[in-house]
Amino acid sequence: MSGVFEEEHEAWNQLQAALKEPDLKTEELKMLADSISLRFGNLLKQTEKLTKVGDSAQNRLMRIQNELQNSNSKLEKSIRNLHLLSELGKVITSSLDAKKILQELYNQLKDEMDLDIISVGSYDAESDSVKFKFSLNQGSYVPSIFLENLNDDNYSSICIRGNKEVILEDLNLESQERISGLRKQWGEDIRSIVYIPLKVEDRVVGVFTIQSRNANAYNYQQLNIIRSLASYLGIGLDNADAYRSLSKRNKDLKSSLEKVRSLNENLAIERQKSENLLLNILPGPIAERLKAGEEIIADSFADASVLFADIAGFTVLSSKMNDASKLVSILNDIFRDFDNITQDLGLEKIKTIGDCYMLAGGIPNPAPDHLERMAEASLRFCEVFEKIKNNWGYEINVRIGIHSGEVVAGVIGKYKFVYDLWGDTVNIASRMESHGQVGRVHVSKEVYARLKDKYDLEARGEIEVKGKGKMETWFLNGKKS
């Protein structure tokens, strides 16, 4: 038999064979027994040695197994922490709401470590201070304003000025002067605080603090998580501040634009009022020329017509009437109707002088039929007084004079513009009115010559006209049938 224990097996077989022989001698048996004893003694020693080697290897294997289990547990925890940091990093850097960022931090970390209070302070370079505006106490948002001046002896100053984290394992062992403000703000039972500076590149943007009511609350691994989060948190808060600042600027800009829009609307309204007022004073084309910068406006018209309409009896009526508003209302009714007729026929109202109404045709825009329009207007003016007498019950009437010819028109004045007419045509038209008869339209020879084919004109003969001598005139009765 070959293999392990071959010699021992051979010795054992020899002993068994010797025991079967009848003439076995004692000395021989003793020799065989000693040989087997020696061999099995050696075998026992080898077995004990192997057992010891086996035990040592087993212990070493058990230690390796325990170490592998511990390493695996640490690895699993590290993977879990990395996943946690990754998820928190996404939330922090994607959110633009500091309150939401802080709430998410608390929700994710509350099972990993003591988080009785977490807070974020924003660094204000202008005031050189840290303002803690966002805090969570046991998961509940606390809208507190806690300001720490970095020129004072406080932990925020140590954190930012020294650009380093501050780990306070037990506040009871710290300076009472430093912690009095902290406990006043966050409670007397706070024992552990960690301050981490928040930075974006090389710029400090604030401070992140976590606090516990237990002493020595944070181990090395937990602190590493907090340190890693601080880098994300700095970016997130900087983005939130930038967004908040941008939102405020946009809101201010929107408010300013709304004010500008409102001002523009009011300006447009006021401009329109000014336009309307200017158009009430001046003809449209003349107003445009003034707005364009013309300082002196004077135009000559070779062919224009001028009408004067004077209210007969109004002076006597005004002397007898004590009610000024009623008097003005009567005059307003008359001139308002005159204005409507003037507008309808495309004529130009020049002005009113007391109870006298001055009208022109063919200016500022020349028109070949201006005299026919003027004749139509004069006849309608006479009709107005029939309505006035019926509505008001007063015996007043109108006296009208018309002449046509060459005129000069322009704007005079600096503060109260007046568009006016000059020339002999204006003077003769005025004389036609003053030398006319109540309720009738008195016209010159020039008017008669141009209207006789279309209108019924009654000859008055020659009359003495002040400043003009004898003149042949006519009354306009209406259109020919």
MOKACOR-V550911 format. One record per helix or strand. SS is the DSSP state (hx for helix, st for strand). FROM is the first residue (numbers start at 1). TO is the last residue. Records with the same first field share a line. If there is no record, write none. Layout:
BEGIN
SS: FROM-TO  FROM-TO
END
This chain:
BEGIN
hx: 6-20  26-94  98-109  155-161  171-173  176-186  220-281  284-291  314-320  324-345  370-392  424-434  445-451
st: 117-124  129-137  140-142  146-149  166-168  192-200  203-212  298-312  348-353  356-361  397-412  418-422  441-443  455-465  469-479
END
